[in-house]
Every structure is written in structure tokens, then in C-alpha cells.
Amino acid sequence: MKKNFNHCESVYWVFTQRCNDQCDHCYNLSGPQGTRMSQEDCLKIIDNLPDKIDRIILSGGEPIAEKNILYAILDKIQEKYQDQTQIMVQTNGDLLTPEILDVLLQKGVSRIDVASIDRYHKKAGARASELSELFESRGMSGEEQKPLVEKDNYLKKHTLSYGFWGATEDIWLGGNWARGRAMQKNIWAKKPQHNFCSILSGGRNFLGGYEDIPQEISIQLWKINPCCPGTKLPMGDARKEKVADVLQKVAQSPVFQKINQGKPLEMGEHLGISSKFAEERTKALQNICLWCDEFFDKHKQEKQTE
């Protein structure tokens, strides 16, 4: 694991759950009435981020649905990091206009990912050609489609790029977290053999130590998490705590050490909970995130001082 958490390779921050759409597969209940934070709280979180971050991914919800807060966040990031952090924005593309794109680029965004090329989003990718033309007209390249995965793509300060994503059977639906509206609509992935924790956006490498995927943490609104779906109990509150301090603390925990290794079936072994028992529970629950929830509910509550 890393020893200095004041440098983080990647932060994935869902700063709003407000959205113009209300997709069935959404894991965080985004929609017109989605949970929001004040601009003040968002700026407090930036104050509490590590001193150095290679990239920040701003997501939602729909970030452009909170346009004014998004702009304030971008200004604060530039003030704090002085162009030393790559800024990415994930959007469904519905609300993106030439004027808004120009502002985003002016405020330091170098990557736009349109994550709506599937049957669950309202427009189902209908704007793809229009948006491609818009991006290209601003000198953005669509050649790089794996900026979130390939670590060599991190800090390309002088490269503007865009990409298109969607919920496919192989990616989001194929590994859909048992959370939010996906749970309500019963389209979460019932694949107990699939270890979400071991892949990008899962918990593996959130404390560092591996070179094949980014060292990335997730902040869901204010909740500091090792992964996008988040542990049932968040590691800390980014409005009130320094993120580096929170990571330094949980790095001492056998539970979070196992999550960092991508081995959630082993996270209770120091408590006498065998990986065999965890595997049986995962099979019964049909999803490894649900085992993680059960573990934090039944076995981790009294151990929060670790």
C-alpha cells in the first residue's frame, strides 16, 4: 500500500444525484429529485481533498443539471491545483450545448465522457453524431476510448478528448451493483461469482500497491468510499475530514486492507469469519456487494475504531 495519501492518483466524485433522466439501472437513485449538496459543502470537500491528485472525475447524477455548482467546483479545483490535475466530466450529454462545452473547456476540463449510449437513457445515444461534431469542432479527439482504465492516459494536460459509454451486458449491466433503482427494478447483476471488488470502480487498489489499475477512491456526495457503490458504512465525511487522514486511518484496518487487495471474501477472517462462510453467503445473496453490506451490518459495526 501507499504510505503518503496526500497524493491520490484518481478521485471519482459524484457531487450530485440530481439528473434530468431517471434510468432504471441507476445505482444511486439519480433523478429530478435526486439528493443534492450545497455549493458551500462542495467547496469544503475540495479543501479536504489530498494535496496532489492526478485526475478528478466529476459525475452524478448529471453534473450539468447542477451547472452553477459544477462551474464553482471547477474554479475551486483550478485555484487549488493550478492545472496540475486532469479534470474529466461524465455526462449523459442531454443538456450539453456549445456554450456550456466552451465554459467547461475554459475552466480546465480536458475530457468529456458521454455515458448514455444504451437503451436505458432517454435519448439512447441519439445525439452521438451531433456531439461528436461539436467535440471535434473544439479540437477534441475521440480516438482514446479507455482514459479511465489506462494509467498512461492520466495527465495529458494539452490533450482534449471525448468518449462514449453505455450500459451493456458486458460492462454496467453485466456487473451492475445491487444498489439504488437497479435494486428496485430488479435488474442488478445476480452473479455471485463476479468479484466487483477486484475491478476498476471496485475497491481494489484504493489504498495503492498495484500497477495494473488506478489507485482510485470514490466520493459519493460527501461519503468517502473505496469503491463506486460504497461500503454500507462510509470511511469518512469529506465535508469535515481530510481525505488523506481518513485513508491513513483505514489503511490500518484488516477489513479495508482486504478490500484494497480485491478480496472481500477474506475481510472478516481476523474476526473469525471464514472466506468459505463469506462465499456461501455471497452465493445465497447472489451478489458480492450484498455480502459486503451484510458484513458491515452484522460484523463491522462494533469494530469502527479499528
C-alpha positions as CSV (number, residue, x, y, z in Angstrom):
1,M,0.0,0.0,0.0
2,K,0.9,3.6,-0.3
3,K,2.3,5.4,2.7
4,N,1.5,9.0,1.7
5,F,-2.1,9.6,1.0
6,N,-1.7,13.2,0.3
7,H,-1.2,12.1,-3.3
8,C,-4.1,10.3,-4.9
9,E,-4.0,9.0,-8.5
10,S,-7.7,9.3,-9.1
11,V,-10.8,10.7,-7.3
12,Y,-14.2,9.8,-8.7
13,W,-16.7,12.3,-7.2
14,V,-20.5,12.1,-7.6
15,F,-21.2,15.6,-6.3
16,T,-24.9,15.5,-7.1
17,Q,-27.6,12.9,-7.7
18,R,-29.8,15.4,-9.5
19,C,-30.4,14.3,-13.1
20,N,-32.7,15.2,-16.0
21,D,-33.2,11.4,-16.5
22,Q,-34.3,8.6,-14.2
23,C,-32.7,5.4,-15.6
24,D,-33.8,2.0,-14.3
25,H,-30.2,0.8,-14.0
26,C,-29.0,3.7,-11.9
27,Y,-27.2,2.6,-8.7
28,N,-27.6,5.9,-6.8
29,L,-31.2,6.9,-7.4
30,S,-30.4,9.8,-9.6
31,G,-33.3,11.8,-11.0
32,P,-35.0,15.2,-10.9
33,Q,-35.5,14.8,-7.1
34,G,-32.0,13.2,-6.6
35,T,-30.1,14.2,-3.5
36,R,-28.1,17.4,-3.8
37,M,-25.4,19.2,-1.8
38,S,-24.9,22.9,-1.3
39,Q,-22.2,24.7,-3.2
40,E,-20.7,25.5,0.2
41,D,-20.4,21.8,1.1
42,C,-18.9,21.0,-2.3
43,L,-16.2,23.7,-1.9
44,K,-15.4,22.3,1.6
45,I,-14.8,18.9,0.1
46,I,-12.3,20.3,-2.3
47,D,-10.5,21.9,0.6
48,N,-10.3,18.5,2.2
49,L,-9.0,16.6,-0.9
50,P,-5.4,15.4,-1.0
51,D,-2.7,18.0,-1.8
52,K,-2.0,16.2,-5.1
53,I,-4.4,14.4,-7.4
54,D,-3.6,13.2,-10.9
55,R,-7.1,13.3,-12.1
56,I,-10.6,14.2,-10.8
57,I,-13.7,12.7,-12.4
58,L,-16.8,14.7,-11.8
59,S,-20.0,12.8,-12.2
60,G,-23.6,12.4,-11.0
61,G,-26.5,12.3,-11.4
62,E,-26.0,14.7,-14.2
63,P,-23.3,17.3,-13.5
64,I,-24.7,19.8,-16.0
65,A,-28.1,19.7,-14.1
66,E,-26.1,21.5,-11.4
67,K,-24.3,23.8,-13.8
68,N,-23.6,26.6,-11.4
69,I,-22.2,24.3,-8.8
70,L,-20.2,22.5,-11.4
71,Y,-18.6,25.8,-12.5
72,A,-17.8,26.7,-8.9
73,I,-16.2,23.3,-8.4
74,L,-14.1,23.7,-11.5
75,D,-12.9,27.2,-10.4
76,K,-12.0,25.9,-7.0
77,I,-10.1,22.9,-8.4
78,Q,-8.1,25.3,-10.7
79,E,-7.4,27.5,-7.7
80,K,-6.1,24.6,-5.6
81,Y,-4.3,22.5,-8.2
82,Q,-3.1,25.1,-10.7
83,D,-3.5,22.9,-13.8
84,Q,-1.7,20.0,-12.2
85,T,-4.8,17.8,-12.2
86,Q,-6.6,16.4,-15.1
87,I,-10.3,17.1,-14.9
88,M,-12.8,14.8,-16.5
89,V,-16.6,15.2,-16.6
90,Q,-19.1,12.3,-17.1
91,T,-22.4,13.4,-18.6
92,N,-25.4,11.9,-20.3
93,G,-24.9,14.6,-22.9
94,D,-28.6,15.6,-23.0
95,L,-28.0,19.1,-21.6
96,L,-24.7,19.8,-23.2
97,T,-24.6,22.8,-25.5
98,P,-21.8,24.5,-27.4
99,E,-21.9,27.3,-24.9
100,I,-21.6,25.0,-21.9
101,L,-18.8,23.0,-23.5
102,D,-16.9,26.2,-24.1
103,V,-17.2,27.1,-20.5
104,L,-16.1,23.6,-19.3
105,L,-13.0,23.7,-21.5
106,Q,-12.2,27.2,-20.4
107,K,-12.4,26.1,-16.8
108,G,-9.9,23.3,-17.3
109,V,-11.9,20.2,-18.3
110,S,-9.8,18.1,-20.7
111,R,-12.0,15.0,-21.1
112,I,-15.8,14.6,-21.6
113,D,-17.3,11.1,-21.3
114,V,-20.9,10.7,-22.6
115,A,-22.2,7.8,-20.7
116,S,-25.6,7.3,-22.2
117,I,-25.2,5.2,-25.3
118,D,-27.7,2.5,-24.3
119,R,-31.4,1.7,-24.2
120,Y,-31.9,2.9,-20.6
121,H,-31.2,6.6,-21.2
122,K,-33.9,8.8,-22.8
123,K,-32.0,9.6,-25.9
124,A,-30.3,6.3,-26.1
125,G,-27.3,7.8,-27.9
126,A,-29.3,9.7,-30.4
127,R,-27.1,12.8,-30.0
128,A,-23.8,10.8,-30.6
129,S,-23.2,12.2,-34.1
130,E,-24.2,15.7,-33.1
131,L,-22.0,15.7,-30.0
132,S,-19.1,14.1,-31.9
133,E,-19.2,17.0,-34.4
134,L,-19.4,19.5,-31.5
135,F,-16.4,18.0,-29.8
136,E,-14.3,17.8,-32.9
137,S,-15.1,21.4,-33.7
138,R,-13.4,22.3,-30.4
139,G,-10.3,20.3,-31.2
140,M,-11.2,17.3,-29.1
141,S,-10.1,13.8,-30.2
142,G,-12.3,10.8,-30.0
143,E,-9.6,8.3,-30.6
144,E,-8.9,7.4,-26.9
145,Q,-11.7,5.3,-25.6
146,K,-10.1,4.0,-22.4
147,P,-8.9,7.0,-20.4
148,L,-10.4,5.6,-17.2
149,V,-8.6,2.4,-17.4
150,E,-5.2,3.1,-19.0
151,K,-2.9,4.8,-16.4
152,D,-0.7,6.2,-19.2
153,N,-3.6,8.4,-20.2
154,Y,-3.8,10.3,-16.9
155,L,-2.2,13.7,-17.1
156,K,-2.3,14.7,-20.7
157,K,-2.6,18.4,-20.0
158,H,-2.5,19.5,-23.6
159,T,-4.8,16.8,-25.0
160,L,-8.5,17.3,-25.3
161,S,-10.6,14.2,-25.7
162,Y,-14.0,12.7,-25.5
163,G,-15.6,9.2,-25.4
164,F,-18.9,7.4,-25.4
165,W,-20.0,4.8,-23.0
166,G,-23.2,2.9,-22.1
167,A,-24.8,0.2,-20.1
168,T,-24.0,-3.0,-21.9
169,E,-24.4,-6.6,-20.8
170,D,-20.6,-6.8,-20.5
171,I,-20.0,-3.6,-18.6
172,W,-22.6,-1.9,-16.3
173,L,-25.4,-4.4,-16.6
174,G,-23.1,-7.3,-16.7
175,G,-21.7,-6.2,-13.3
176,N,-24.4,-4.0,-12.0
177,W,-24.3,-3.2,-8.4
178,A,-27.1,-4.2,-6.1
179,R,-27.9,-0.6,-5.3
180,G,-30.5,2.1,-5.8
181,R,-33.0,1.9,-8.7
182,A,-31.2,-1.1,-10.2
183,M,-32.2,-2.9,-7.0
184,Q,-35.8,-1.5,-7.0
185,K,-36.2,-2.5,-10.6
186,N,-34.6,-5.9,-10.1
187,I,-32.0,-5.6,-12.8
188,W,-29.0,-5.8,-10.6
189,A,-26.4,-8.5,-11.5
190,K,-27.2,-11.8,-9.8
191,K,-23.6,-13.1,-10.4
192,P,-22.1,-14.2,-7.1
193,Q,-19.0,-15.5,-8.9
194,H,-18.3,-12.0,-10.2
195,N,-16.0,-10.1,-7.8
196,F,-16.9,-6.4,-8.4
197,C,-14.3,-5.5,-5.7
198,S,-11.4,-6.6,-8.0
199,I,-12.1,-4.4,-10.9
200,L,-11.9,-0.7,-11.7
201,S,-14.5,1.2,-9.7
202,G,-14.4,-1.6,-7.2
203,G,-12.3,-1.4,-4.1
204,R,-9.1,-3.0,-5.3
205,N,-6.1,-0.6,-5.2
206,F,-7.9,2.3,-3.5
207,L,-5.0,2.3,-1.0
208,G,-2.4,1.6,-3.7
209,G,0.1,-1.1,-4.2
210,Y,-1.0,-2.3,-7.6
211,E,0.2,-1.0,-11.0
212,D,-2.4,-2.5,-13.4
213,I,-5.3,-0.3,-12.4
214,P,-5.5,3.3,-11.0
215,Q,-5.3,4.0,-7.3
216,E,-8.8,5.5,-7.1
217,I,-11.2,6.4,-4.4
218,S,-14.9,7.3,-4.7
219,I,-16.7,10.1,-3.0
220,Q,-20.5,9.7,-3.3
221,L,-21.7,13.2,-2.4
222,W,-19.7,13.5,0.9
223,K,-19.2,9.8,1.6
224,I,-15.6,8.7,1.2
225,N,-15.6,5.2,-0.2
226,P,-13.2,2.6,-1.5
227,C,-15.5,1.9,-4.5
228,C,-18.3,3.4,-6.5
229,P,-21.2,1.6,-4.8
230,G,-19.6,2.3,-1.5
231,T,-19.4,0.2,1.7
232,K,-22.5,0.2,3.9
233,L,-20.7,2.5,6.3
234,P,-18.6,5.1,4.6
235,M,-15.0,5.5,5.6
236,G,-15.5,9.2,6.4
237,D,-17.2,12.5,5.7
238,A,-15.3,14.7,3.1
239,R,-17.1,17.8,4.3
240,K,-15.5,17.5,7.7
241,E,-12.4,15.4,7.4
242,K,-9.2,15.5,5.4
243,V,-9.4,12.6,2.9
244,A,-5.8,11.8,3.3
245,D,-6.3,11.4,7.1
246,V,-9.2,9.1,6.5
247,L,-7.3,6.9,4.1
248,Q,-4.3,6.8,6.5
249,K,-6.6,5.6,9.3
250,V,-8.4,2.9,7.3
251,A,-5.1,1.6,5.9
252,Q,-4.5,0.1,9.4
253,S,-7.8,-1.9,9.2
254,P,-7.6,-5.5,8.2
255,V,-11.1,-5.1,6.6
256,F,-10.0,-2.3,4.3
257,Q,-6.7,-4.0,3.6
258,K,-8.6,-6.9,2.2
259,I,-10.8,-4.6,0.1
260,N,-7.7,-3.0,-1.2
261,Q,-6.5,-6.4,-2.3
262,G,-9.8,-7.0,-4.0
263,K,-10.6,-9.9,-1.6
264,P,-13.8,-9.0,0.2
265,L,-14.5,-12.7,1.0
266,E,-11.5,-12.6,3.3
267,M,-12.3,-9.3,5.0
268,G,-13.7,-10.9,8.1
269,E,-11.0,-13.5,8.7
270,H,-9.4,-11.5,11.6
271,L,-12.9,-11.7,13.3
272,G,-13.2,-15.4,12.8
273,I,-15.4,-15.2,9.7
274,S,-14.0,-17.6,7.2
275,S,-13.8,-16.9,3.5
276,K,-15.8,-20.1,3.0
277,F,-18.6,-18.7,5.1
278,A,-18.4,-15.5,3.1
279,E,-18.5,-17.4,-0.2
280,E,-21.6,-19.3,1.0
281,R,-23.3,-16.0,2.0
282,T,-22.4,-14.4,-1.4
283,K,-24.0,-17.4,-3.2
284,A,-27.1,-17.1,-1.1
285,L,-27.3,-13.3,-1.6
286,Q,-26.4,-13.7,-5.3
287,N,-24.1,-10.6,-5.3
288,I,-20.8,-9.8,-3.6
289,C,-21.9,-6.2,-2.8
290,L,-24.8,-7.7,-0.8
291,W,-22.3,-9.8,1.2
292,C,-20.3,-6.6,1.9
293,D,-23.5,-4.9,3.1
294,E,-24.3,-7.8,5.4
295,F,-20.7,-7.9,6.7
296,F,-20.8,-4.2,7.7
297,D,-24.3,-4.5,9.1
298,K,-23.7,-7.6,11.3
299,H,-19.9,-7.9,11.9
300,K,-18.3,-4.5,11.4
301,Q,-20.5,-2.1,13.4
302,E,-18.7,-2.7,16.7
303,K,-15.3,-2.5,15.1
304,Q,-15.3,1.0,13.7
305,T,-12.4,2.1,16.0
306,E,-10.0,-0.2,14.1
